[in-house]
Amino acid sequence: MKKRTKILLGAIAGVLVLALGACGFVGNYFFDYALVRSENGVGGADRDVDVAVDVPVDTTREEENRAEADAATEQWLKTVRQEETSLQSADGLKLVGTYYHPEGESHKWVVAVHGYTSSQESMRNIARHYVEKGYHALTPDLRAHGESEGKYIGMGWLDRKDVLLWIDQILQIDPQAEIALHGVSMGAATVMMVSGEESLPEQVKVIVEDCGYTDVTSVFTSELKLRFGLPPFPLINSFSVVSKLRAGYFIGEASALKQVAKSHTPTLFIHGDADDFIPVEMVDEVYNACTAEKEKLIVQGAGHAASCDVDPNAYYTAVFDFVGQYIP
């Protein structure tokens, strides 16, 4: 009987070891797939699977407006005063960015934060609109993106601390600065995560989030289902443990939803109703959770991160009407 018990216990132990090994392998695979910087310098896997949405995407208007905006931004870049900058993150990474300065004196500033697998270049058009309104604009490359150092993508959670350092740099340049934060996609999640930080300086007056997600667990759960047809348990759990061991954070920590619930900073929430990556329902969740003054804009026919292209007039009117209430 004792011999059988030992055999049974040994078999159970063997199964557990195999199961843990399998979980570790799978967790590392998905971590490498999603959160490790790729060779071209912009982070994890490209998005190639879409969320099913019933609303048609207005691609024609989007492409025409984007082409017009890109042309205007290219001309603007030839004349605007630019200044490259950098700082060191708390964990020793060199992070880089660019300042764009308006004509004349101004204490108005914006930090424009890009999305997943993108770079600061994608925020130039938004920066242009702010500079033309008299703002200084800073467009940083997030860690593991663009020219910034870093191997692991922060999904907004690590980046929130980096954005606080960028804010400190602005305040060193201009102690009288009044600062707006404007983020798109992962950048939007980043600025929402920043909003809940107790150390957020009072000089940050207003936030604009454009198509940010509620939390990283929800995003990756959706991706597991859509890309691989896999359930979240135990894969998300394994992925999260690997993320903690390698990147320093559990993905469950990375929650814009929890952060906006602690926010005191007025926030404008923007989302396209044809978003095929971050479901439009997520904007209602973060909007309802936000405890600060707030407004919401839903852009009809806009896919992911395309609201400013599908309807630039509605987009920038809403942005500057809202921001102007807190940075006159």
C-alpha positions as CSV (number, residue, x, y, z in Angstrom):
1,M,0.0,0.0,0.0
2,K,2.8,2.4,0.9
3,K,4.6,1.5,-2.4
4,R,1.4,2.3,-4.4
5,T,1.1,5.6,-2.5
6,K,4.6,6.5,-3.3
7,I,4.1,5.7,-6.9
8,L,0.9,7.7,-7.0
9,L,2.5,10.7,-5.3
10,G,5.5,10.5,-7.7
11,A,3.1,10.4,-10.7
12,I,1.2,13.4,-9.4
13,A,4.5,15.3,-8.8
14,G,5.6,14.4,-12.3
15,V,2.4,15.7,-13.8
16,L,2.7,18.9,-11.8
17,V,6.2,19.4,-12.9
18,L,5.2,18.9,-16.5
19,A,2.2,21.2,-16.1
20,L,4.4,23.9,-14.6
21,G,7.0,23.5,-17.3
22,A,4.3,23.8,-20.0
23,C,2.8,26.9,-18.3
24,G,6.3,28.4,-18.1
25,F,6.9,27.7,-21.8
26,V,3.6,29.1,-22.9
27,G,3.9,32.1,-20.7
28,N,7.3,32.9,-22.1
29,Y,6.1,32.4,-25.6
30,F,3.2,34.9,-25.3
31,F,5.4,37.3,-23.4
32,D,8.0,37.2,-26.2
33,Y,5.2,37.6,-28.7
34,A,3.5,40.6,-27.1
35,L,5.9,42.4,-24.9
36,V,9.4,42.0,-26.2
37,R,10.8,44.7,-28.5
38,S,11.1,43.5,-32.1
39,E,14.2,43.9,-34.2
40,N,12.9,46.9,-36.0
41,G,12.8,48.8,-32.7
42,V,9.1,49.3,-32.1
43,G,8.0,46.5,-29.9
44,G,5.8,43.3,-30.1
45,A,3.6,41.7,-32.6
46,D,1.8,43.6,-35.3
47,R,-2.0,43.5,-35.0
48,D,-3.5,41.3,-37.7
49,V,-6.7,40.1,-36.1
50,D,-9.7,42.4,-35.6
51,V,-12.6,42.5,-33.3
52,A,-15.9,42.0,-35.1
53,V,-17.9,45.2,-35.3
54,D,-21.2,45.9,-36.9
55,V,-20.4,49.6,-37.7
56,P,-18.9,50.3,-41.1
57,V,-15.5,52.0,-41.2
58,D,-15.4,55.3,-43.1
59,T,-12.0,54.4,-44.8
60,T,-12.4,56.8,-47.7
61,R,-12.8,59.9,-45.6
62,E,-10.1,58.6,-43.2
63,E,-7.5,58.2,-46.0
64,E,-8.3,61.5,-47.6
65,N,-8.1,63.5,-44.4
66,R,-5.0,61.6,-43.3
67,A,-3.2,62.4,-46.5
68,E,-4.1,66.1,-46.1
69,A,-3.0,66.1,-42.5
70,D,0.3,64.4,-43.3
71,A,1.0,66.9,-46.0
72,A,0.3,69.8,-43.7
73,T,2.5,68.3,-41.0
74,E,5.4,67.8,-43.4
75,Q,5.2,71.5,-44.3
76,W,5.0,72.4,-40.6
77,L,8.0,70.4,-39.7
78,K,10.1,72.5,-42.1
79,T,9.4,75.7,-40.1
80,V,8.6,74.8,-36.5
81,R,11.3,75.1,-33.9
82,Q,12.3,71.7,-32.7
83,E,14.5,70.4,-30.0
84,E,15.6,66.9,-29.3
85,T,15.7,65.8,-25.7
86,S,16.2,62.8,-23.5
87,L,16.1,61.6,-19.9
88,Q,17.0,58.5,-17.9
89,S,14.2,56.3,-16.5
90,A,14.2,55.1,-12.9
91,D,15.5,51.7,-14.2
92,G,18.3,53.3,-16.2
93,L,16.9,53.5,-19.7
94,K,17.7,56.4,-22.0
95,L,14.3,57.7,-23.2
96,V,14.2,60.2,-26.0
97,G,11.7,62.8,-27.3
98,T,11.3,66.0,-29.3
99,Y,10.0,69.4,-28.2
100,Y,8.1,71.5,-30.7
101,H,7.9,75.2,-29.8
102,P,5.3,77.8,-30.7
103,E,6.1,81.4,-31.7
104,G,6.3,83.8,-28.8
105,E,6.1,83.2,-25.1
106,S,3.8,80.6,-23.7
107,H,3.3,78.5,-20.6
108,K,1.0,76.1,-22.2
109,W,2.4,72.5,-22.8
110,V,1.2,69.2,-24.0
111,V,2.7,65.7,-23.8
112,A,1.5,63.7,-26.8
113,V,1.9,60.0,-26.2
114,H,1.9,57.4,-29.0
115,G,0.5,53.8,-29.1
116,Y,1.6,50.2,-29.1
117,T,4.3,49.4,-31.7
118,S,4.3,53.0,-32.8
119,S,6.7,56.0,-32.1
120,Q,6.6,59.7,-31.5
121,E,6.4,60.4,-35.2
122,S,2.8,59.2,-35.2
123,M,1.9,62.0,-32.8
124,R,3.4,64.9,-34.9
125,N,0.0,65.7,-36.4
126,I,-1.6,66.1,-33.0
127,A,1.4,68.0,-31.8
128,R,1.1,70.4,-34.7
129,H,-2.5,71.3,-33.8
130,Y,-1.5,72.1,-30.2
131,V,1.6,74.2,-31.3
132,E,-0.6,76.1,-33.7
133,K,-2.8,76.9,-30.6
134,G,0.3,78.3,-28.8
135,Y,1.4,75.2,-26.9
136,H,4.8,73.7,-26.5
137,A,4.5,70.1,-27.5
138,L,6.6,67.1,-26.3
139,T,6.4,63.8,-28.2
140,P,8.3,61.1,-26.3
141,D,9.3,57.7,-27.6
142,L,8.0,55.3,-25.0
143,R,10.3,52.6,-23.6
144,A,11.0,49.8,-26.1
145,H,9.7,52.0,-28.9
146,G,11.3,54.3,-31.5
147,E,14.7,55.6,-30.4
148,S,14.2,55.0,-26.7
149,E,16.0,52.1,-25.0
150,G,14.3,49.2,-23.4
151,K,13.6,45.6,-24.3
152,Y,10.1,45.2,-22.7
153,I,6.9,47.0,-23.5
154,G,5.3,48.7,-20.5
155,M,1.7,48.7,-21.8
156,G,1.2,52.0,-20.0
157,W,2.0,50.7,-16.6
158,L,5.8,51.2,-16.7
159,D,5.3,54.1,-19.0
160,R,3.2,56.1,-16.4
161,K,6.3,56.5,-14.3
162,D,8.3,57.6,-17.4
163,V,5.6,60.2,-18.3
164,L,5.9,61.6,-14.7
165,L,9.6,62.1,-15.4
166,W,8.9,63.9,-18.7
167,I,6.5,66.2,-16.7
168,D,9.2,66.9,-14.2
169,Q,11.5,67.9,-17.1
170,I,9.0,70.3,-18.5
171,L,8.6,71.9,-15.0
172,Q,12.3,72.3,-14.8
173,I,12.2,74.2,-18.1
174,D,9.1,76.2,-17.2
175,P,8.0,76.2,-13.5
176,Q,4.8,78.1,-14.6
177,A,3.8,75.4,-17.1
178,E,0.2,74.4,-17.5
179,I,0.2,70.9,-18.9
180,A,-2.2,68.7,-20.9
181,L,-1.6,65.0,-21.6
182,H,-2.9,63.6,-24.8
183,G,-2.6,59.9,-25.6
184,V,-3.7,57.6,-28.3
185,S,-4.4,53.8,-27.9
186,M,-1.7,52.5,-25.5
187,G,-0.7,56.1,-25.1
188,A,-4.3,56.8,-24.0
189,A,-4.1,54.0,-21.5
190,T,-0.8,55.5,-20.3
191,V,-2.2,58.9,-19.6
192,M,-5.2,57.4,-17.9
193,M,-2.8,55.4,-15.7
194,V,-0.8,58.6,-15.0
195,S,-4.0,60.3,-13.9
196,G,-4.4,58.1,-10.8
197,E,-0.9,58.7,-9.5
198,E,-0.7,60.6,-6.2
199,S,2.5,62.3,-7.3
200,L,1.0,63.8,-10.4
201,P,1.9,67.5,-10.2
202,E,-0.9,70.0,-10.0
203,Q,0.5,71.7,-13.1
204,V,-1.1,68.9,-15.1
205,K,-4.5,70.5,-15.7
206,V,-6.3,68.2,-18.2
207,I,-6.1,64.9,-20.0
208,V,-7.3,63.7,-23.4
209,E,-7.5,59.9,-24.0
210,D,-8.2,58.6,-27.4
211,C,-9.2,54.9,-27.8
212,G,-7.5,53.6,-24.7
213,Y,-8.2,50.3,-23.1
214,T,-9.6,49.5,-19.7
215,D,-6.9,47.1,-18.6
216,V,-4.2,44.9,-20.1
217,T,-5.7,41.7,-18.9
218,S,-8.9,42.4,-20.9
219,V,-6.8,43.3,-24.0
220,F,-4.7,40.1,-23.9
221,T,-7.7,37.9,-23.1
222,S,-9.4,39.2,-26.2
223,E,-6.2,38.7,-28.3
224,L,-5.8,35.1,-27.0
225,K,-9.3,34.3,-28.2
226,L,-9.1,36.1,-31.5
227,R,-5.6,35.2,-32.6
228,F,-5.3,31.7,-31.1
229,G,-8.8,30.6,-30.1
230,L,-7.5,29.9,-26.6
231,P,-9.1,30.5,-23.2
232,P,-7.6,32.9,-20.7
233,F,-7.0,30.4,-17.9
234,P,-4.3,29.4,-17.3
235,L,-2.5,31.2,-20.1
236,I,-3.1,34.7,-18.9
237,N,-1.9,33.7,-15.4
238,S,1.3,32.2,-16.8
239,F,1.9,35.2,-19.0
240,S,1.4,37.5,-16.0
241,V,3.9,35.6,-13.9
242,V,6.5,35.7,-16.7
243,S,5.8,39.4,-17.2
244,K,6.4,40.0,-13.5
245,L,9.7,38.0,-13.5
246,R,11.0,39.5,-16.7
247,A,9.5,43.0,-17.0
248,G,8.7,43.8,-13.4
249,Y,4.9,43.9,-13.4
250,F,1.9,41.6,-13.4
251,I,-0.4,42.5,-16.3
252,G,-3.3,42.6,-13.8
253,E,-1.7,45.7,-12.3
254,A,-1.9,47.6,-15.5
255,S,-5.4,49.0,-15.2
256,A,-6.5,52.3,-16.5
257,L,-10.0,51.5,-15.1
258,K,-8.6,51.5,-11.5
259,Q,-6.4,54.6,-12.1
260,V,-9.2,56.9,-13.5
261,A,-11.3,56.0,-10.4
262,K,-8.6,57.8,-8.4
263,S,-8.2,60.7,-10.8
264,H,-8.9,64.4,-10.0
265,T,-7.8,65.6,-13.5
266,P,-10.5,66.6,-16.0
267,T,-10.5,64.1,-18.8
268,L,-11.9,64.0,-22.3
269,F,-12.7,60.4,-23.5
270,I,-12.7,59.8,-27.3
271,H,-13.4,56.6,-29.2
272,G,-14.5,55.5,-32.7
273,D,-17.7,53.5,-32.9
274,A,-16.1,51.3,-35.5
275,D,-12.9,50.5,-33.5
276,D,-11.9,47.0,-34.5
277,F,-9.2,46.6,-31.8
278,I,-10.3,48.3,-28.6
279,P,-14.1,47.8,-28.3
280,V,-16.0,51.0,-28.1
281,E,-17.8,49.6,-25.0
282,M,-14.5,50.1,-23.1
283,V,-14.8,53.9,-23.3
284,D,-18.0,53.7,-21.3
285,E,-16.3,51.7,-18.6
286,V,-13.4,54.1,-18.1
287,Y,-15.7,57.1,-18.5
288,N,-18.1,55.8,-15.9
289,A,-15.3,55.0,-13.5
290,C,-13.6,58.4,-13.8
291,T,-14.2,60.5,-10.7
292,A,-13.0,63.8,-12.3
293,E,-14.8,66.3,-14.5
294,K,-15.2,64.6,-17.8
295,E,-16.7,64.6,-21.3
296,K,-17.0,62.0,-24.0
297,L,-16.9,62.1,-27.8
298,I,-17.8,59.1,-30.0
299,V,-16.8,59.5,-33.6
300,Q,-19.1,57.8,-36.1
301,G,-17.4,55.5,-38.6
302,A,-13.9,55.8,-37.0
303,G,-11.8,52.7,-36.6
304,H,-9.0,52.3,-34.1
305,A,-6.9,55.5,-33.6
306,A,-8.6,57.0,-36.6
307,S,-11.1,59.5,-35.0
308,C,-8.9,62.5,-35.8
309,D,-8.7,61.4,-39.4
310,V,-12.4,60.5,-40.0
311,D,-13.7,63.7,-38.5
312,P,-10.9,66.1,-37.7
313,N,-13.3,69.1,-37.3
314,A,-15.3,67.3,-34.6
315,Y,-12.2,65.9,-33.0
316,Y,-10.1,69.0,-32.6
317,T,-13.1,71.2,-31.8
318,A,-13.9,68.8,-28.9
319,V,-10.3,68.7,-27.8
320,F,-9.7,72.4,-27.6
321,D,-13.1,73.3,-26.3
322,F,-12.4,70.9,-23.4
323,V,-8.7,71.6,-22.9
324,G,-9.4,75.3,-23.1
325,Q,-11.6,75.2,-20.1
326,Y,-8.6,74.2,-17.9
327,I,-5.7,75.9,-19.9
328,P,-7.2,79.2,-21.1
